[in-house]
Amino acid sequence: MSDIPEKLQDLLETFAIIEDRQERIQLLIDMAEGFRPVPESIAKSPFPEEARVPACESEAFVFTETQPNNTLRYHFAVENPQGISAMATAVIIDKTCSGAPPEKIVNVPADVIYDIFGRELSMGKNMGLTNMLNMCKVEAAKCIARHSSSG
């Protein structure tokens, strides 16, 4: 999958070798602890509805910041303090997709959520987390369109 961001590919390879479910859960909890909410310079609560992730139980919101090199920096708000999976997903997307070429972000398959969280993920949780990723992909596609129309 060389057509996705390299840092994401590396992370997926790490998760692929973790067979123990508890070890995977602990790694995701540790990642979630690194969650930092969207800076107020980007967005303030109450957040706009168009930034709300559809079907997300954790009331997550996605925001982007265009970087000078025409890449995006992803920011998230997770309104539910129990939204550990959404927080972990936010950290993963920020660390692996922020600054990556938008052309690679749009290629990320939705099932990477299962690759990260495992197949035991409930349908509802999978839908919310996949929608977080999908919103990031939509923003990457908009970034590509802006860049191609301005250059």
PAMISE-377443 format. One line per field, with one value per residue: residue number from 1; chain; x, y, z of N, C-alpha, C in turn. Coordinates in pm, whole numbers, padded with zeros to 5 digits. Each point is the difference from the previous one (the first is absolute). Layout:
<rs>
num (NUM/...)
chaine (A/...)
n.east (X/...)
n.north (Y/...)
n.up (Z/...)
ca.east (X/...)
ca.north (Y/...)
ca.up (Z/...)
c.east (X/...)
c.north (Y/...)
c.up (Z/...)
</rs>
This chain:
<rs>
num (1/2/3/4/5/6/7/8/9/10/11/12/13/14/15/16/17/18/19/20/21/22/23/24/25/26/27/28/29/30/31/32/33/34/35/36/37/38/39/40/41/42/43/44/45/46/47/48/49/50/51/52/53/54/55/56/57/58/59/60/61/62/63/64/65/66/67/68/69/70/71/72/73/74/75/76/77/78/79/80/81/82/83/84/85/86/87/88/89/90/91/92/93/94/95/96/97/98/99/100/101/102/103/104/105/106/107/108/109/110/111/112/113/114/115/116/117/118/119/120/121/122/123/124/125/126/127/128/129/130/131/132/133/134/135/136/137/138/139/140/141/142/143/144/145/146/147/148/149/150/151)
chaine (A/A/A/A/A/A/A/A/A/A/A/A/A/A/A/A/A/A/A/A/A/A/A/A/A/A/A/A/A/A/A/A/A/A/A/A/A/A/A/A/A/A/A/A/A/A/A/A/A/A/A/A/A/A/A/A/A/A/A/A/A/A/A/A/A/A/A/A/A/A/A/A/A/A/A/A/A/A/A/A/A/A/A/A/A/A/A/A/A/A/A/A/A/A/A/A/A/A/A/A/A/A/A/A/A/A/A/A/A/A/A/A/A/A/A/A/A/A/A/A/A/A/A/A/A/A/A/A/A/A/A/A/A/A/A/A/A/A/A/A/A/A/A/A/A/A/A/A/A/A/A)
n.east (00084/00088/-00129/00031/-00027/00129/-00026/-00107/00069/00093/-00097/-00053/00127/00009/-00118/00050/00105/-00092/00020/00060/-00129/00039/00102/-00085/-00089/00102/00047/-00124/-00012/00122/-00039/-00115/00087/00049/-00132/00005/-00097/-00085/00108/-00022/00125/-00033/-00050/-00115/-00027/-00124/00035/00037/-00129/00047/00054/-00127/00059/-00058/-00104/00067/00007/00121/-00091/00060/00097/00004/00123/00023/00130/-00008/00095/00113/00025/-00121/00039/-00060/-00034/-00020/-00115/-00020/-00130/00008/-00129/-00001/00012/-00101/00015/00047/-00089/-00090/00039/00003/-00117/-00039/00059/-00054/-00116/00006/00044/-00096/-00098/00010/00004/-00082/00046/-00088/00079/00083/-00048/-00032/00118/-00009/00006/-00131/00034/00081/-00123/-00045/00090/-00047/-00133/00010/-00026/00036/00044/-00083/-00113/-00064/00090/-00003/-00133/-00001/00085/-00070/-00107/00071/00040/-00126/-00030/00102/-00050/-00120/00053/00061/-00116/-00057/00100/-00015/-00131/00020/00090/-00079/-00097/00094/00040)
n.north (-00120/00013/-00010/-00041/00092/00024/00104/00011/-00020/00077/00084/-00014/00009/00101/00050/-00025/00037/00086/-00119/00041/-00031/-00047/-00052/-00037/-00042/-00053/-00044/-00034/-00052/-00052/-00035/-00044/-00042/-00017/-00021/00094/00065/00024/00068/00089/00009/-00130/-00036/00061/-00054/-00012/-00121/00042/-00010/00081/00025/-00024/-00102/-00037/-00032/00103/-00109/00036/00036/-00059/00089/00028/00048/00082/-00003/00085/-00085/00069/-00129/00061/-00025/-00092/00077/-00118/00055/-00038/-00004/-00048/00021/-00129/00029/-00084/00091/-00105/-00074/00097/00009/-00133/-00005/00101/-00059/-00116/00058/00072/-00102/-00065/00092/00068/00086/-00104/-00043/00097/-00016/-00011/00109/00050/-00060/00055/-00135/00001/-00118/00106/00044/-00100/00041/00117/-00002/-00073/-00120/00007/00102/00061/-00034/00039/-00059/-00108/00018/00031/-00099/-00082/00056/-00017/-00122/-00032/00067/-00065/-00110/00040/00034/-00118/-00053/00074/-00041/-00121/00012/00053/-00094/-00092/00064/00006/-00117)
n.up (00000/-00097/-00036/00125/00093/-00014/00077/-00076/-00109/00055/00034/-00122/-00039/00086/-00034/-00120/00071/00042/00053/00109/00019/00118/-00066/-00095/00090/00068/-00115/-00031/00122/-00013/-00121/00048/00090/-00123/00011/-00092/00067/-00098/-00043/00094/-00043/00003/00117/00029/00119/-00047/-00038/-00122/-00032/-00097/00119/00032/00062/-00115/00075/00050/00076/-00034/-00091/-00102/-00013/-00131/00016/-00099/-00015/-00102/-00031/00017/00025/00018/00123/00073/00099/00057/00038/00125/00014/00123/-00014/-00030/00131/-00028/-00093/00068/-00066/00016/00128/00011/-00063/00078/00102/-00038/-00029/00113/00072/-00068/00008/00113/-00099/-00013/-00116/-00029/-00107/00103/00059/-00119/-00004/00121/00002/-00003/-00052/-00014/00020/-00075/-00090/00042/-00003/-00109/-00039/00127/-00069/00084/-00063/00110/00076/-00077/-00002/00128/00029/-00078/00055/00111/-00037/-00030/00111/00053/-00057/00039/00117/-00007/-00039/00095/00078/-00052/00010/00121/00024/-00054/00066/00098/-00049)
ca.east (-00084/00091/-00071/-00053/00112/00102/-00012/-00117/00042/00085/-00086/-00078/00090/00015/-00124/-00015/00075/-00056/-00107/-00069/-00103/00025/00116/-00053/-00084/00086/00070/-00097/-00024/00119/-00007/-00109/00048/00072/-00095/-00007/-00114/00025/00032/-00104/00032/-00059/-00145/-00046/-00132/-00059/00060/-00097/-00057/00063/00123/-00039/00014/-00129/-00014/00106/-00053/00083/-00017/00128/00000/00125/00040/00129/00079/00086/00141/00063/00036/-00126/-00048/-00095/00020/-00132/-00033/-00125/-00065/-00077/-00079/-00027/00126/00020/00023/00138/00028/00004/00124/00111/-00007/00046/00146/00057/-00012/00088/00142/00038/-00052/00032/00124/00019/-00062/-00143/-00025/00014/-00107/-00124/00013/-00006/-00125/-00079/00017/00115/-00053/00004/00140/00053/-00076/-00033/-00130/-00099/-00060/-00144/-00037/-00021/00129/00071/-00058/00046/00144/00018/-00044/00108/00099/-00059/-00001/00138/00022/-00074/00079/00118/-00046/-00022/00133/00051/-00078/00043/00136/00002/-00069/00074/00133)
ca.north (00120/00114/00119/00069/00066/-00092/-00016/-00085/-00136/-00050/-00029/-00119/-00115/-00024/-00063/-00133/-00102/-00011/-00100/00001/00105/00092/00082/00096/00094/00086/00091/00101/00086/00085/00100/00093/00091/00108/00086/00143/00055/00104/00129/00102/00080/-00070/-00011/00010/-00056/-00115/-00024/00001/-00130/-00060/-00067/-00115/-00131/-00070/-00130/-00023/-00002/00084/00139/00049/00103/00001/00130/-00005/00122/-00018/00030/00070/-00093/-00055/-00117/00037/-00041/-00037/00028/-00066/00017/-00117/00057/-00102/-00031/-00145/-00036/-00044/-00045/00119/00073/-00076/00021/00137/00001/-00077/00077/00116/-00039/-00072/00061/00143/00026/-00096/00046/-00030/-00107/-00127/-00010/-00042/-00143/-00085/-00077/00014/-00113/00013/00011/-00138/-00041/00062/-00034/-00142/-00036/-00006/00133/-00001/00067/00142/00066/-00001/00102/00132/00016/00004/00132/00095/-00015/00046/00146/00041/-00027/00104/00124/-00019/00016/00144/00060/-00032/00080/00140/00014/-00018/00112/00125/-00008)
ca.up (00000/-00003/-00043/00117/00071/00049/00145/00023/-00039/00109/00114/-00033/00011/00144/00048/-00062/00076/00135/-00002/00129/00003/00112/-00037/-00098/00073/00081/-00091/-00042/00116/00013/-00107/00032/00104/-00067/-00071/00032/-00073/-00099/00063/-00017/-00118/-00114/00021/00139/00029/-00068/-00130/-00110/-00035/-00118/00044/00082/-00063/00000/00067/00098/00136/00086/-00040/-00051/-00103/-00076/-00052/-00070/-00014/-00117/00025/-00113/-00109/-00054/00071/00105/00140/00050/00139/00038/00129/00041/00109/00102/00069/-00004/-00140/-00012/-00137/-00086/00032/-00058/-00146/-00026/00016/-00110/-00125/00006/-00005/-00122/-00123/-00005/-00073/-00109/-00125/-00001/-00097/00071/00100/-00065/-00033/00119/-00001/00123/00091/00089/00136/00051/00013/00122/00120/00003/-00057/00107/00011/-00027/-00124/00027/00024/-00128/-00087/00045/-00024/-00146/-00045/00033/-00107/-00126/-00002/-00028/-00142/-00073/00012/-00086/-00139/-00019/-00007/-00135/-00095/00015/-00051/-00146/-00066/00018/-00055)
c.east (00087/-00070/-00072/00117/00093/-00011/-00119/00033/00085/-00084/-00084/00084/00022/-00124/-00016/00072/-00051/-00120/-00082/-00095/00025/00116/-00042/-00081/00086/00075/-00094/-00035/00117/00000/-00105/00043/00080/-00090/00007/-00114/00043/00034/-00109/00028/-00058/-00152/-00032/-00137/-00099/00052/-00106/-00045/00070/00132/-00030/00015/-00135/00011/00110/-00057/00075/-00013/00133/-00022/00138/00024/00134/00062/00094/00141/00060/00034/-00121/-00035/-00094/00051/-00141/-00011/-00136/-00051/-00076/-00073/-00030/00131/00030/00036/00143/00034/00008/00128/00121/00003/00050/00151/00066/-00006/00093/00145/00041/-00043/00027/00135/00028/-00063/-00148/-00036/00012/-00111/-00129/00002/-00012/-00133/-00071/00025/00127/-00046/-00003/00144/00061/-00070/-00033/-00142/-00111/-00075/-00148/-00031/-00017/00131/00080/-00053/00049/00146/00031/-00044/00101/00104/-00056/-00005/00139/00033/-00071/00079/00126/-00038/-00025/00132/00061/-00070/00043/00135/00003/-00069/00078/00135/00001)
c.north (00125/00128/00069/00066/-00102/-00024/-00088/-00145/-00062/-00040/-00126/-00127/-00035/-00071/-00141/-00108/-00015/-00094/00001/00119/00102/00093/00109/00108/00096/00101/00112/00096/00095/00109/00105/00101/00116/00097/00143/00059/00111/00131/00104/00090/-00061/-00006/00007/-00064/00115/-00011/-00001/-00141/-00065/-00070/-00125/-00129/-00071/-00135/-00030/00015/00095/00148/00062/00101/00000/00141/-00015/00139/-00025/00048/00069/-00091/-00069/-00137/00049/-00045/-00026/00030/-00060/00051/-00129/00044/-00099/-00036/-00150/-00049/-00040/-00042/00119/00080/-00071/00019/00138/00009/-00070/00080/00120/-00042/-00064/00068/00151/00017/-00097/00056/-00035/-00112/-00138/-00018/-00047/-00149/-00092/-00076/00010/-00115/00006/00016/-00140/-00048/00053/-00053/-00149/-00024/-00007/00132/-00005/00078/00151/00075/00006/00109/00139/00024/00006/00136/00109/-00002/00054/00152/00055/-00020/00105/00131/-00008/00019/00148/00072/-00023/00090/00147/00022/-00012/00117/00130/-00004/-00038)
c.up (00000/-00043/00116/00074/00066/00151/00036/-00034/00110/00121/-00024/00012/00147/00054/-00055/00080/00144/-00005/00128/00008/00111/-00030/-00099/00071/00081/-00087/-00044/00113/00020/-00105/00033/00107/-00059/-00074/00053/-00081/-00097/00070/-00028/-00119/-00127/00013/00149/00012/00022/-00144/-00109/-00039/-00120/00035/00082/-00081/00007/00072/00101/00141/00093/-00031/-00042/-00112/-00065/-00054/-00070/-00005/-00118/00033/-00123/-00118/-00061/00056/00109/00136/00052/00149/00030/00133/00026/00127/00112/00069/00005/-00141/-00029/-00143/-00095/00026/-00060/-00152/-00037/00008/-00118/-00131/00002/-00019/-00133/-00129/-00008/-00068/-00114/-00127/-00001/-00098/00066/00102/-00064/-00036/00120/00000/00136/00098/00083/00145/00063/00019/00129/00125/00013/-00049/00105/00016/-00034/-00127/00021/00019/-00130/-00092/00039/-00031/-00149/-00054/00037/-00112/-00132/-00008/-00031/-00148/-00086/00003/-00087/-00147/-00031/-00015/-00138/-00102/00006/-00064/-00153/-00071/00014/-00070/-00141)
</rs>
